[in-house]
Amino acid sequence: MSDIAISTDAPSQPPSSLAHEVARRRTFAIISHPDAGKTTLTEKLLLFGGAINLAGQVKAKGERRTTRSDWMKIERDRGISVVTSVMTFEFEGLVFNLLDTPGHEDFSEDTYRTLTAVDSAVMVIDAAKGIEARTRKLFEVCRLRDIPIITFINKMDRESRDTFDILDEIEKTLALDTTPMTWPVGRGRDFLGTYDVLTGGVRLLEGGGAKTGAAEQIAIEDLGKRNPNLDVAAVKEELELATEACKPFDLEAFREGHLTPVYFGSALRNFGVGDLLQGLGRYAPPPRAQDSNLRKVEADEPKMSAFVFKIQANMDPNHRDRIAFARLCSGKLTRGMKAKLVRTGKNMSLSAPQFFFAQDRSVADEAFAGDVVGIPNHGTLRIGDTLTEGEDVTFVGVPSFAPEIVRRVRLGDAMKAKKLKEALQQMSEEGVVQVFRPRDGAPALVGVVGPLQLDVLKARLDAEYQLPVDFEVSEFQLARWISAEDRKKLDTFITTNNSSIADDVDGDPVYLAKNEFYLGYTRDRAEGIVFSEIKDVKKVA
């Protein structure tokens, strides 16, 4: 594995060129099973990037602020991530856009949308547990989108499984070749550091965890003299076996999603994080071409284009703001420019685009393809919207998923019904829940993937809108979007089944079923009607 080639995609263009700026971008997400250490790794990456000066605190304009990537109260109370945070920082001349996704499966819809906005992903694996269910599911989403993955095996300073067993599990479970870029020297209490496979150097855990640059050139034998518990022969045998058994790193195979470079460390002790970040800079792809309904849009095209993958309201409760997170797909965005909202055909002014450090923010005077910016708006933008400098293209692949739980919202104070309607509308536009409004005039229903989403909805309605609510079981259990090539057939079906038809936030028709039997019975007798579990943005509305 000594023939690993480093390619940073370093551009040869003058520093001011669009191509140069695009080539500097690395936009990535972190995926993992809950408790694998994703949030801790996120904070340590920000520490390396200078976005924070203490773990858990964001630095902006030289001031210390207590800004965490998990900023919502329910996240702090439960110690989980339930919304996507966006953090932009620079490191060694590159611009990194880190999208920290929810780890809990109840928020998978938010995670899936976020993965439409990245060019690569870091897969965090607990060294003691290996591949877990949530990791496997998120990996499959990455594979569907051909997203290259870098692996970080975390918690090496704790009791862990055999290193070869973990690599073997990755290869067999995920059908993904592995190339160790570093190799652990010892495990658990005897974990001393990592061996750099490329340079042959050793980075020691004690005193050197937070450093980057060249690893210390020290022979394994000499390391054994310092540490009597180290089995020198076993370490040398492992390194030799790893070199022979694992495939050499192949940049093309990695970017095609067939191979993953593997790094080892401990995020909690800030060890191995620098190696991982440097690996992202060297190997992760710059912004890739994006699919639209008409053509592929290349990142270095001169005209700006972007799509909205996330809406977040009330990040600053004092100002009742509403931010649309947009991934720039091509060109350059400048503060104050006009952009066409393709769904409506109308222009809007991008007067105050913003970069983020979790919920802390700064105005973005300019941004380039690959960047993620926040666009303040008052309900104009929705998830899946496309912004361009005039071209009528719509980016595809931003999904909505049929809910697995459907509930009615019970409001104690009937006088606040109008306020509840507005709040649910905003929450549905954010993607917190799906809201279905029955056409027969019955009260609105909310749909979620998992029960924790209901807890978040209840907490936010109370904290942000002063609306204490509870939930009631609905007579409906399932929801499916309906469509048909023949508009008359669709209209007839809707009229015939009016008591089971609702509209979603976009006004698209949804069929509500009491259970799987009723859904199957209706589907079998509805010729020409398509029932869909996934709603995807595929064409201009």
N, C-alpha and C positions, 0 to 999 in steps of 0.2 A: 504493500500500500504506500510505498514511498514515492510513487509516481503521481500522487494527487496534484492536479493542476488547479491553481487559484485563478479564478476569473471574476473580476469585480465589475465587469461591464463599464469600466472607466471610460467616459466619453473623451474623444479627442477634439470636440468642438470647442470654440471659445466659451468661457464661463457664462456668458450672458445668453447663450442660445437656448431655445426651447428644448432641443434634443438633449442638451447637457443637463438641464433641470429635471427632465423626465427620467433620464438614466440614473439620477441620484436617488430616486424614490424607491423605498421598500415598504409595501403596504401588506401587513400580515395580521393574522389572528392567532390567539392561543386557544387550543382545544384540549380538553381533558375530562376525566371523570371527576365528580366533586371530591374535594379533599386531597387531590394529587399535588396541590401546591401552586395552582395557576395564579391566584391573586398575589401570593408572595413573590412568584417569579416576575409578575408584571411590575410590581413595585421596585424590584431590584434592577430590572431592565431600565426603568425610568431613572433610577439612581445613576446608572452608568451613563445614560444620555443627558444627565445634568438637569432633567426636568424636576427632580426632587433632591433635596440636600439631606434629608433623613427619610428612612423608609416610612412611607405613609404620609409624607408631607410634600406638597408641590411647591416649587420655588417659582415665583413670577415677579419680575422686575426687582429682584434682589430681596424680596420679603419672604419670610417664612410663613407658610400658610398650612393649616391643618386640612389639606385636601387629600382624600383617599380615592383610589379607583372605585371602591364601593362607597358611594356617597349617600344613597337613600337610607332612611332610618331603618327600614325593615331589613336591609342588608347588614347594617351594623349590629342590629339586635340578634340576627340569626347566624351571622358569620358566613353569608353566602352572597354570590353575585346574582342579581335578578334582572339587570338591564345591561345593555351594551354601553361600555365607556369607550371614548375615543381619545387617544393621547398621541400628540405629535412631538417629536424631539429629534435632535441632530446628534450624530456620533461619527467621528472620523470622516467628516466630509459628506456623509449621507443623511438623508432625511427619512426617518422611520415614522410610519403611521401605524400605531398599534391599536387594534380593536380588541378589547377585552370582552369576551362573550360570557353570558350566563352559563354556569356549569350545570345547574339543575335541569333535569329533563323536562320539567314542567314549563320551561321557557325555551324549548327547542325551536319554536317558530322564529323567535328573535335571533337565535343563533344561526339558523339556516339563512335568514335574510342577510345577516352580517357576512356570511361566507361568500355571498355573491359580490361583495365589495373588496375582497382581498386577492392578492396575487400569490400568497404563500401562507403556510400555517406552521406553528410550532406545536407539536404534540407532546404533552407532558405526561410522563408515566411514573407512577409510584414504584420505586425499586423493589418494594416488598410485595406489591400486588400485581404488577404486570398489566396486561391489557384488561381493562374493565369494560362493562357493557356500554356506558356512555361514550367512552373513547372510541369503541368500535363503530358506534352509530355515527358519530361525527366524522370519523375517518371515511366512512362510506359516502357521506355528503361531499367531502373533499374530492374523493375519487370520481364522483359523477361530474364534478366541475374541473377535473384535471388540475387540481391545486397541489403543487409540490409541497412536501412535508419534511421539516427538520424535527428530529426527535431529541427531547431532553429527558434523560432518566434521572429523576429527582430523588432526594432523600438517601443518597448513598452513604451518609454518615450514620444511618440507622440500620437496624437489622434488615437485610435484603436477600432477595433470591440470587441464585447463581447468575452471573452476568451472561453467560452463554445461553442459559435457559430463557432469559428475557429476550435476547436477540432472536433466538429460535422461535419464540412465541410470536414476535412481530412478523417474522417471515412467513410462518405457517398460518396465523390467524388473519393477517391483513394482506397476505400475498405481496409482500413488499421486501425487496432486497435491502440489507442493512450494511452500512459502512461505518465502523467506529472511527470518529475523527479524534477522539480522546479515549483513554482506557483507564478504568479505575485501578488505583494501586491500593489494594486492601478494601475491606467492606466493613460497615457497621462501626464498632468502636475502633477497629484497626484501619479505618479509611484514612490514608495519609494524603491523598491528592490524586492527580490524574497525569497520565503519560500522554504527551502530544505525539500522535502517530505520525504526523507530517514532519516534525522537526526532531523528534527523539528526545525532547526536553521533558522535564517533570515540573508540574506546578503543585506546590505543597499547600495543603489545607491550612496549616498553621502559619498565619502571617501573610499568605499570598493569595487568599481567596478572591479579593476584590480587584486584583490587578489584571491588566491586559498586557499585550506586548509579548516578548519572547519568554518562553518558560525557562526555568533554570536547567542548565545542562549538567545533569548529575547522573552518574551511573547507578543502575539499580543496586549493584553490590554496595556502593557507598551509602545509598539510602538505607540499606539493610544494617549497616554499621551504626547508623544514627537511631534505628528503630529495631531493637532486638526481636520484637514480635513479628516482624515482617518475614514471611517465607519467600526469600529471594528466588529460589528455584521455581516455586509455583508461579510467581509473577512473571518470570522470564518465559516459562512454558505457556502461560496464558497469552502473552504478547505474540509469541511465535505462532501459536494456534490461531489467534485472531487474524494475524497477517495472512495465513494460509487459507483459512476457512471463509473469510468474508471477502466480498467482491471489492476491488479497488473502486474508488469514487469516480463516478462518471457524471459529469455535469448535465449532459443531455438526458441521461436516464433519470436523474433527479428531477429535472424540470418537466419531464413527461409524466412524472408521478409513479415511476417504477422502482425508485431507490430512495432511501432516506439516510442522510448522514446522521450519526448518533453522537451526542455529547452526554457526559456524565457530570453530576455535581450535586450541590445542596443549595437550593434557592434560599432557604432560611439563613444559612451561613454565608450567603453571597458567594458561593464557590462554583466555578464553572459557568457562571452567567456571562462573564466577559467573553469567554470562548464562544459561547452560543451566539452572542450579539455580533461578534466578528464573523462568524460563519454565515449568519443572515446577510451581512453586508457583502460577503464574497460570493455566495452561491445563489441566494434567493433572487428571483427574476425581478427586473424593473417592471413598471406597469405594462400589462399585457393588452392585446387587442380585445375589445368587448363586442359581443354579439348584439345586433339589433334586428328589428323586424325586416330591414331592407338589406343590410350589409354588415361586414365587420368594420368596426371603427378603430383605427390605429391610434395609439397613445400620442404619437408625435405629430398628428395632424394639427394644422395651425388654429382651427376654430374650436372653441370650447364646447364640450358636451359633458353632461353629468346625469346621474340618476339618483333618486332618493331611496334609501334602503331602511331608514329609521326616522321616526318622529318622536321627540321627547318634549313634553310640556312641563312647566313649573320646575325646571332645574334650578331656577332662582325664584322661590316662592314669593319674594317681595315684589317681583315685577310681573308675575303670571305670564312668563314668556312661553314661546312655542318654537322649538328649533327643529328644522329638518336637516338630517345628516345626509350629505350628498357626496358620492364618490365621483371625482372628476375622471372622465374617461379619455379625454383628449384636450389638447390645447392649453390655454392659460386663462384663468379667471382673474379679473382685476376688480378691485372694489369700485362700485358705482356703475358697472357695466349693465347693459340690458340683456336679458336672456328670454328666449321663447319657452313657455310652458306648453309642450306639444299637446297634452291632453285637452287643453282649452283653446290653444291657438293664440293665446294672449301673451304679451310681453310683461315681464316683471323686472324691477330694478334690484340688483344685488348690492344694496347700499351698505350693508354691514356684515359681510361674511366673516366667519370666526373660526379660529383654531382652538383646540381644546387640550387641557391637561385635566382629565376627568371632568368635573363640573366647572373648573376654573377655565377662563377663556381669554383670548385676546383677538382684536380685530385683524383680519387677514387682508393686507393690502393687495396681495397677489398669491395665487396658488396654481399648481400645475397638475397635469394628469398624474393620477396616483394618489394625490392628496385627498383627505376627507375634510370637508368644511361644514360648518353649521350655518344654516340660512334661517334667520328669524323670519317668521311669517305668522299671520293670524288665520290659519285654516286654509290658505291658498294651496299649499303643497300637501300631497299625500304619498304614502309609501308606493313605490313603483313609478312615480312621475319622472319624466325625462325633461331636462333643460338643454337647449341648444342655442347656437347663434343664428338660428333661422331654419335649419334643415328639419324636415318632418320625419325624423327617425325615432323609434321607441326602443329602448334597451329592454331585453327580455330576460326572464329567469328570476324575477323577484316574486317569490311564492307566498300565498296564503294557504293555510291548511285547515281542513274541516275539523271543528272542535270535537273533543271526546267527551266533554261534559257540557250540558246545557242547563242553565238555571234562570229563574225569574228573580228580579231584584225587588226586595220588599223595603219600601221607604216608610219610616215611622210617621213623618210629617207630610201629609198630602199636599200642603201648601208649597212644598219645595219640588214638586213634580217637574216643573219647567227647568229648574236648575239641574235636576238629576238628568234630564234629557240632554241638556247641553254638555254636562260632564261626561256622560257615557259616549256622546258623539266624539268628544276630544280624546277619550281613552281608546276608542276604537280606531281613530285615525292614527294614534300612536302605535297601535298594534298590541296594547296591553291586554285587551280582550277583543273578541268580535261581538258586535251588537247586531241583532236581527230584529227588525220591526215588522211584526205580522201585519199582513194587508187587511185582516178582518178587524183591526183596531184594538186587538188585545195588547196588554202591556209588553214592553220590549223584553227580549231574552238576551242573555249574555252567554257566549260560548268560549271555552278555554280548553287548552290541551291537558292541563293538570290542575289539581286542587290548590296548589300553592299560588297560582295566578289569581284565584278568588281572594286569597288572603291579601295579596298585593293590592287588588282592586279595592277591597274594603278599607285597607289602611290608607290608601291614597285619597279615596273619596272623603274619608273622615278628615285627614290632615290638610288636604289642599282645597277642598270644597265645603268643609263643615257639613258633610252629608253622611250621618251614620246610617248604614244599611245592613240588611241581612239577606240571605238567599233562600229561595224556596225551590224544591224539586219541580221541574216542569213536566208536563205530559209528553213533551218531546225529548228524545234522547240523541237524535242524530240530525245533522244538517248537511245538505249537499247542494252545491251550485248546479243550476240547470241551464241548459242551452239547447238550441236546435238550429239546423241549417234552414229549416222552413219556419219562418216567423209565425205563420198562422197556426202551426202545430203547437208551438210554444205558448201562444196566447190562449189556445183552446185548453191546453193542459193546466195553465194557471187559473183559468176561469173555473174549470171543473174541480180543482183541488184548492180553491181559494182559502179555506180555513187552515191549510198546511203550508201556505206560501208566505214568505217574508222577504224583505229587502235588506241587503247588507249596507255597509257604510257608503258604498259607491252607487247604491241603487240597483245592484244586480240581483236577480231573483234567486231565492234559495228555497229548496223543498225541505220541510221539517218532517221527520218521521218519528213515530213513537218507539220503534225498535227496528232491529235488522229484518224481522219478518215483514213488517209493513213496507220497509224500504224496498226489499226484494220483490214483494208482490206488486208494488206500484211500478217499479222499473220494468218488470217483465211485460206489463200491459201498456207501457207508454212508448209506443213506436216512434222512433225519430227523436226522442228526448235523451240528451246526454246528462248523466248524473256524475258530478266530479267531486273528488275529495281534495283536489288542489286547484286553486285559482292562480293562474300565472298571467303576468302582463305579457301579452303576445302581439298586440296590435294597437294602433291608435284608436282611442275611444271615439 
